[in-house]
Amino acid sequence: MTTSGLSMQQQTEWVATLREEAASLKAVLAERQAIWEAENATLLSDYKAKKDLLEGAEGDLRATACLAFTDGALAGNKAPFPGIGIRVQAKLSYEPSTAFDWAKEHGIALSLDKSAFEALARTSIDRTLAFVGRYQEVTATIATDLRKALAEAPEEATQPTEV
């Protein structure tokens, strides 16, 4: 409903009514949510515990895959196991204060624009930014549907490999 044809008093009353109704609905919603959470406390607790366990297991799997890529029997293999992928990204390391000083000296910033600075640092062909380190970051990806990845993999790809 548009209120443009109403007087200011009518609009004010309409807004007051809407606020009261919204507050009432919010209270009912909060009450029902609290009841639902109480009725499902065990389910919510089980889910949180499983989610925490999953996050830890995924972190361990990523660490194992990265180790295998860099040092293990699968060194250099970007697909070390079905559903597991390796990404290698060029990264920069520098002290933001040193980068900011450089940016001020070269008249390109009043504050350090990290994105712009890193774009310049990445394309610095002659590597004139001696205070910027360059390194490769290895990260592992895990397929969303691991069951599918395992089912589609050749038998030999699913055999355990020493890391």
C-alpha positions in Angstrom: 0.0 0.0 0.0 1.3 3.4 -0.9 0.9 6.2 1.5 1.6 9.1 -0.8 -2.1 10.2 -0.9 -2.4 10.2 2.9 -1.9 13.2 5.2 1.2 13.2 7.4 -0.9 12.3 10.4 -2.4 9.3 8.6 1.1 8.2 7.4 2.4 8.5 10.9 -0.4 6.4 12.3 0.0 3.8 9.5 3.8 3.5 10.3 3.1 3.2 14.0 0.5 0.4 13.3 2.9 -1.4 11.0 5.7 -1.1 13.6 3.5 -2.6 16.3 2.4 -5.4 14.0 6.0 -6.1 13.0 7.1 -6.1 16.6 4.3 -8.5 17.5 5.2 -10.9 14.7 8.8 -10.7 15.7 8.0 -11.7 19.3 5.8 -14.6 18.1 8.6 -15.7 15.8 11.2 -15.5 18.6 9.0 -17.5 20.9 8.3 -20.2 18.3 12.0 -20.3 17.4 12.9 -20.8 21.1 10.4 -23.6 21.4 11.7 -25.2 18.2 15.3 -24.9 19.4 14.4 -26.4 22.8 12.5 -29.3 21.2 15.5 -29.9 18.8 18.3 -29.2 21.2 19.8 -32.7 20.8 19.6 -32.5 17.0 21.2 -29.1 17.0 24.0 -30.2 19.3 24.6 -33.4 17.2 24.7 -31.3 14.1 27.2 -28.8 15.6 29.4 -31.6 16.9 29.4 -33.3 13.4 30.0 -30.1 11.6 33.0 -29.4 13.9 34.3 -32.9 13.3 33.9 -32.5 9.5 35.7 -29.2 9.5 38.7 -30.8 11.3 38.7 -33.8 9.0 38.6 -31.6 5.9 41.5 -29.6 7.3 43.4 -32.8 7.9 42.7 -34.1 4.4 43.7 -30.8 2.8 47.0 -30.8 4.9 47.7 -34.4 3.8 47.0 -33.6 0.2 49.3 -30.5 0.3 52.0 -32.5 2.0 51.7 -35.2 -0.7 51.9 -32.6 -3.4 55.0 -30.9 -2.0 57.0 -33.7 -0.3 55.3 -37.1 -0.7 55.1 -39.9 -3.1 52.7 -37.8 -5.2 54.9 -34.7 -5.4 53.7 -32.5 -8.2 50.4 -34.4 -8.8 47.6 -31.9 -8.8 45.0 -34.7 -8.7 46.5 -36.9 -6.0 43.3 -38.8 -5.2 39.7 -39.0 -6.6 37.8 -35.9 -5.5 41.0 -34.1 -4.3 42.6 -31.3 -6.3 45.6 -29.2 -5.7 45.8 -25.4 -6.5 49.1 -23.5 -6.6 48.7 -19.8 -6.4 51.4 -17.1 -6.5 51.2 -15.0 -3.3 53.0 -11.9 -2.1 54.4 -11.2 1.3 55.4 -7.7 2.5 55.1 -5.4 5.5 52.1 -3.2 4.9 53.9 -0.2 6.4 56.8 -0.5 4.0 54.4 -0.9 1.1 52.5 2.2 2.3 55.7 4.2 2.5 56.6 3.1 -1.1 53.1 4.0 -2.3 53.3 7.5 -0.7 56.8 8.0 -2.2 55.4 7.2 -5.7 52.4 9.3 -5.3 49.8 6.6 -5.7 48.1 6.6 -2.4 47.0 8.4 0.7 46.3 5.0 2.2 47.5 1.6 1.1 45.1 0.2 -1.5 46.0 -3.5 -1.0 44.4 -4.7 -4.3 46.0 -2.0 -6.4 49.4 -2.4 -4.7 49.4 -6.2 -5.1 48.4 -5.8 -8.8 51.4 -3.5 -9.3 53.7 -5.8 -7.3 52.6 -8.9 -9.3 53.3 -7.2 -12.6 56.6 -5.6 -11.6 58.7 -7.3 -14.3 62.1 -6.1 -13.0 61.2 -6.9 -9.4 62.0 -3.4 -8.3 59.9 -3.9 -5.2 62.7 -5.6 -3.2 60.6 -5.6 0.0 58.0 -7.8 -1.6 58.5 -11.5 -1.3 56.9 -13.9 -3.7 55.9 -17.5 -2.9 53.7 -20.3 -4.1 50.8 -21.2 -1.9 49.5 -24.7 -2.3 45.9 -25.4 -1.3 43.8 -28.6 -1.7 40.3 -28.7 -2.9 37.8 -31.4 -2.0 35.0 -32.3 -4.4 31.5 -31.5 -3.1 30.3 -35.0 -4.0 33.1 -37.3 -2.9 30.9 -40.4 -3.3 30.4 -39.6 -7.0 34.2 -38.9 -7.4 35.1 -42.1 -5.8 32.5 -44.1 -7.8 33.8 -42.7 -11.1 37.5 -43.2 -10.3 39.4 -46.1 -11.8 40.1 -48.8 -9.1 43.8 -48.1 -9.0 43.2 -44.4 -8.2 41.4 -45.3 -5.0 44.2 -47.4 -3.6 45.9 -46.0 -0.5 49.1 -44.1 -1.3 51.9 -43.4 1.2 52.3 -39.7 2.0 
